[in-house]
């Protein structure tokens, strides 16, 4: 159960990072 939560959190984290990179690319 704990690993499932960790995996979900990790995917969410990568999603946030991707969104931040995309936003930076738009601002340049």
N, CA, C and O atoms as a GROMACS GRO file, in nm:
protein
  112
    1UNK      N    1   0.083  -0.120   0.000
    1UNK     CA    2   0.000   0.000   0.000
    1UNK      C    3   0.087   0.125   0.000
    1UNK      O    4   0.062   0.220  -0.075
    2UNK      N    5   0.189   0.123   0.085
    2UNK     CA    6   0.275   0.241   0.098
    2UNK      C    7   0.349   0.271  -0.033
    2UNK      O    8   0.363   0.387  -0.071
    3UNK      N    9   0.394   0.168  -0.101
    3UNK     CA   10   0.466   0.190  -0.228
    3UNK      C   11   0.372   0.247  -0.334
    3UNK      O   12   0.415   0.324  -0.420
    4UNK      N   13   0.245   0.209  -0.328
    4UNK     CA   14   0.147   0.262  -0.422
    4UNK      C   15   0.128   0.412  -0.404
    4UNK      O   16   0.117   0.487  -0.500
    5UNK      N   17   0.125   0.453  -0.276
    5UNK     CA   18   0.111   0.596  -0.246
    5UNK      C   19   0.236   0.670  -0.294
    5UNK      O   20   0.226   0.778  -0.351
    6UNK      N   21   0.352   0.612  -0.269
    6UNK     CA   22   0.478   0.674  -0.310
    6UNK      C   23   0.485   0.690  -0.462
    6UNK      O   24   0.528   0.793  -0.513
    7UNK      N   25   0.441   0.586  -0.533
    7UNK     CA   26   0.442   0.590  -0.679
    7UNK      C   27   0.348   0.699  -0.729
    7UNK      O   28   0.381   0.773  -0.822
    8UNK      N   29   0.232   0.709  -0.667
    8UNK     CA   30   0.134   0.810  -0.707
    8UNK      C   31   0.190   0.949  -0.682
    8UNK      O   32   0.174   1.040  -0.764
    9UNK      N   33   0.256   0.966  -0.567
    9UNK     CA   34   0.314   1.097  -0.532
    9UNK      C   35   0.424   1.134  -0.629
    9UNK      O   36   0.438   1.250  -0.668
   10UNK      N   37   0.503   1.034  -0.667
   10UNK     CA   38   0.614   1.056  -0.760
   10UNK      C   39   0.561   1.099  -0.897
   10UNK      O   40   0.615   1.191  -0.959
   11UNK      N   41   0.456   1.032  -0.943
   11UNK     CA   42   0.396   1.068  -1.073
   11UNK      C   43   0.341   1.210  -1.068
   11UNK      O   44   0.355   1.285  -1.164
   12UNK      N   45   0.279   1.246  -0.956
   12UNK     CA   46   0.223   1.379  -0.939
   12UNK      C   47   0.335   1.482  -0.942
   12UNK      O   48   0.321   1.589  -1.001
   13UNK      N   49   0.447   1.448  -0.877
   13UNK     CA   50   0.562   1.539  -0.871
   13UNK      C   51   0.618   1.564  -1.011
   13UNK      O   52   0.646   1.678  -1.047
   14UNK      N   53   0.633   1.457  -1.089
   14UNK     CA   54   0.684   1.472  -1.226
   14UNK      C   55   0.589   1.555  -1.311
   14UNK      O   56   0.632   1.632  -1.397
   15UNK      N   57   0.459   1.540  -1.286
   15UNK     CA   58   0.359   1.616  -1.360
   15UNK      C   59   0.375   1.765  -1.332
   15UNK      O   60   0.366   1.848  -1.422
   16UNK      N   61   0.400   1.798  -1.204
   16UNK     CA   62   0.418   1.938  -1.164
   16UNK      C   63   0.545   1.994  -1.228
   16UNK      O   64   0.546   2.108  -1.275
   17UNK      N   65   0.652   1.914  -1.231
   17UNK     CA   66   0.779   1.957  -1.291
   17UNK      C   67   0.760   1.981  -1.441
   17UNK      O   68   0.809   2.081  -1.494
   18UNK      N   69   0.689   1.891  -1.508
   18UNK     CA   70   0.663   1.907  -1.652
   18UNK      C   71   0.584   2.034  -1.679
   18UNK      O   72   0.611   2.106  -1.775
   19UNK      N   73   0.486   2.062  -1.593
   19UNK     CA   74   0.405   2.183  -1.609
   19UNK      C   75   0.490   2.307  -1.591
   19UNK      O   76   0.475   2.405  -1.664
   20UNK      N   77   0.581   2.303  -1.494
   20UNK     CA   78   0.668   2.418  -1.468
   20UNK      C   79   0.761   2.442  -1.587
   20UNK      O   80   0.781   2.556  -1.628
   21UNK      N   81   0.816   2.336  -1.642
   21UNK     CA   82   0.905   2.348  -1.759
   21UNK      C   83   0.828   2.405  -1.878
   21UNK      O   84   0.880   2.489  -1.952
   22UNK      N   85   0.706   2.358  -1.898
   22UNK     CA   86   0.622   2.405  -2.008
   22UNK      C   87   0.591   2.553  -1.992
   22UNK      O   88   0.592   2.629  -2.090
   23UNK      N   89   0.563   2.595  -1.869
   23UNK     CA   90   0.534   2.736  -1.842
   23UNK      C   91   0.657   2.822  -1.870
   23UNK      O   92   0.646   2.930  -1.927
   24UNK      N   93   0.773   2.774  -1.829
   24UNK     CA   94   0.897   2.848  -1.853
   24UNK      C   95   0.922   2.862  -2.003
   24UNK      O   96   0.965   2.967  -2.049
   25UNK      N   97   0.895   2.757  -2.077
   25UNK     CA   98   0.915   2.759  -2.222
   25UNK      C   99   0.824   2.863  -2.288
   25UNK      O  100   0.864   2.929  -2.384
   26UNK      N  101   0.704   2.876  -2.236
   26UNK     CA  102   0.610   2.974  -2.293
   26UNK      C  103   0.654   3.117  -2.263
   26UNK      O  104   0.633   3.207  -2.343
   27UNK      N  105   0.716   3.136  -2.147
   27UNK     CA  106   0.754   3.270  -2.104
   27UNK      C  107   0.878   3.323  -2.177
   27UNK      O  108   0.901   3.444  -2.183
   28UNK      N  109   0.958   3.232  -2.231
   28UNK     CA  110   1.082   3.276  -2.296
   28UNK      C  111   1.054   3.351  -2.426
   28UNK      O  112   1.148   3.395  -2.493
   0.00000   0.00000   0.00000
